[in-house]
Amino acid sequence: MRVAVLVSKAAYKFTRVIGVQQLQLSDYVVPEDVKGSGYQIGADKLGFVVEGRDQKKLIFHGGVPGIAQKLCTSTTDGLPTDSDPLKRRQELFGINKFTASEPRRFWVFVWEAFQDMKLMILAVCAFVSLMVGIATEGWPRGAHGGLGIFASIFLVVFVTATSDYRQSLQFRDLDKEKKKISIQVIRNGYRHKMSIYELLHGDIVHLVIGDQVPADGLFVSGFSVLIDESSLTGESEPVMVSDENPFLYQVVRFKMDPS
């Protein structure tokens, strides 16, 4: 069981857009840099069509075949393999990768570890013990008890923060490995195995049961296609994808209708 998908979005190039129905279809103007490269639709417009599940805009652009034509791709042969056009396409539309958030610094974990209520109470007790000890026994004899408590607090905070920081780094590495997904893409009439990060606008992707949809796109061909969108919508019921509902979204999984 296979389904072909026309990639219509590089992940980081788009934002979730709601409420664009007021824009007139006829008002759309192709950006000059896009038009100059031979394409007839830009990344922003593709985002409106796919992310908004906008059938009217899709029909206005000629449906899936029309979108494919405007992206200078073929639904049967995919993109040409010439390096210069592929590079230019990447420059215009972007790569299929989300912008990674900055990793949290070690001192953030130190601050979070110190927010423990027990440690804060101990810190207050240590301060009181330090003041009372100095007042009654003088410096440095009277400071031993308070400073000992402070040292214990700093040790606990440092150990906790170090442990949490190392776990966060391990999680990021594991997440990177998890995202190293290979897919089957048609280019120049032949199938090629490549990373999801190498996908470009106009690529034709073949999916099999259990695959993760690698990018927002449009359904090209297939039958009995169900998509698990629970990670996006929270709905446990799979969504049927067909010519009438051709919209596919990244981070969902492909299934087959058992009926």
N, C-alpha and C positions, 0 to 999 in steps of 0.2 A: 504494500500500500504506500503510495507516494503522492505528495502534493507539491505543486510548483508554486513558488511565491516570488512576486516581483518586489524587490526591496525598494522601498520608497522613503526611507529615512535613516540617516546616520544619527546615532543616539544623541550625541551631545549637541547637535546643531539645532534641536527643536526644544521648545518649552510647551507645556500643556496649555492649550489655548481654548478658552470657552467664550461663547457669546460673540461669534463673528458672523452671525447670520445677517446682520445689518449691511454687510458689505455686498455690493452688487456684483454679480458674476461678470457682467460685461465690463466692469471697471478694472479688471485685473490687467496689469501691465508687466510684461516680462522684464526683469532687470537687465540692464544693458550688458553687464559682464556675462550673464547667462545666455542672452541672445547672441552675443558676439562669439560664443563658443559653440553655437549651433543647437542649443537646447531651447525649448519653448515653454518651460515651466521652471519656477525656482523652488528652492528648499522651503521657503516660508509657506508658499501655496500648497505644497505637498503636505506640510504639517497640518494645515487647515482641513484638507480633504480627508486625510487618513485618521488623524486623532479626533476629529469631530464626527467621524462616521457620516460624513455629509454626502448623501447619495446625489443631491442636486448638483453639487460642484463636480462630483465624479462624472455624472452624465454630461455636464457642460464640457468637460475636457475629453469626451469621447469614450468614457468608461476605461476599463483596464487597458484595452488595445490603444486607446488614445493617449493615455499616460505613458505607455511604453514607447509610442512613437515620439512623443514630446521629449522623452529622456534619451532618445536615439539608441534604443535597445530593441531586441527581438524577443518575443515570448517563447520562441522555439530555440533560437541559437544563442540567446543571451548577449552579453557585451563582447565587442571585439577585444582581442588580447594585445593590441598595440600599446606600448608603454606610455607614449606621450598623451593620447586621449584619456587613458586611465588616470594618469597623474593630474591632468587638468580637471577631470571629473572630481577627483579627490579634493583638489584645491577649492572648487566651487561649492561642493555639497558637504564636504567633511568626511571624517572617518566614523566607523561604527563603534564608538567608545564613549561612555559617559565621562564627564569631568570628575576625576577623583577628588574627594575631599582631603584637606590637609590632615595628616596624622596628628593626634594630640601629643603634646610635648610631655616629658617626664614630670615637670613641675605641676602640671594639671592633675596628674594622679596623686602627687604629694598633697595637694590642696584637698582633693576629694577624700583621701585617707584620713586627713586631720578633721574632717567634718563628723566623724563618729562621736556620738554624744558622750560615751564613756571616756574617751580621750580628752574631750573638752572639760569634763568634770575633773579628771585627773590633773589637767593643766591648771585649773583654778586652785585645786588643793595644793599643787606643787608651789604655786605662787604664794599662797597664804603661809605654807610651811617655811618657805624661804624668808619671807618678811619677819615671821615670828622668831625663827631661829636666829637671824642676824640681830634682831632687837634684844633677844634674851642672852645669847651666847657670843654675839659679835662675829666678825668676819675673820677667818673663813670657817671656823668651827661650826657656827650655827647654820651655815649654808649647805652642809653636806646632805641633809635629808631632802631638801627641796631640789637641789641640783640632781640628785639621784633619780628622783621621780621624773624630772624633765628629760634626763638621758634615756630613761625607759620609754617615755612617750615618743621621742625622736626615733628610737630604734624600731618601735612598732610601726610608726608611720613610714619609715624608709623601707622596711621589709615588705609591707603591704603595697606600697606604691611600686616598688620594683617588680613584685609578682604580677600586679595588674598590668603594668607597662609591657612586660614580656609576653603576657597572654594576648594583649592587643596586637603586638607585632606578629605573633604566630597566627592570629586570626586573619590579619591582612594577607599574610603569605598564603594561607589556606584558601582565602577568597580568590586570590589571583590564580591559583592552580585550578580552582573550581570553574573559573571563567575561561580557561583555555579549552574552548570547544571547537572541534573541527566539523565542517559542513561540506555538502556536495553542491557545487555551483556550476552552472553551465556558462561557458565563455567560448565564443567562436564555434559553437555547435558541439563542444566536447565537455565532459564533466571534469571538474577539477576539485581536489580536496584542499581546503584552505581554512585558516582561522576566521572566526566571526569578525575579528578586528580588521580583516582585509576586505570585507564586504563594501560595495559601493552602490550608490543609487543606480537602479536599473538592472542589478544582478538578478538572475533567476535562480532560486534556491530550491533544491529538492529536500523535502522533509519525509521522514518515516515515523511510524508510531513511536511515541515517547520522546521525540525530539523537542528541544526547546526552540521556539520561534526566535531566530537570531537578531531580528530587526523589525521595526514596524514596516508593514508592507501590504500588498494586495494579492488576493487569491487569484491564481491564473487557471489552474486546472486540477482535477481530482474529484473524488466522490466520497460520500459518507464521512465528511470531515468534521470532527468535534474539537473544540479548543477549550482547554481549562484556563479560565481567566480569574480564578479565585484569588491569585496573588495580587491582582490589580483591583478587582471590584469587590472581593469578599463573598461573591456569590459562588456557591458550591456546584450549581447546575452548569454543565458544559454548554458552550455556545456553538451552534451549528454555523459553519462557514460555507458559503456557496456563492454563486454568481450574484444573488440578490443581497447577500451580506458578505462582501469580499474583504472586509477589514481585519487585519491581523496585527497583533501587538507583541512587542518584545517581552521576554520573561513570562511567557505563557507556554503551555505544552500542547502538543498535537496528539489527538486521539482518533480512533476510528469508531463510527457509529455501529454498534453490534447488530442493529436492525437491518 
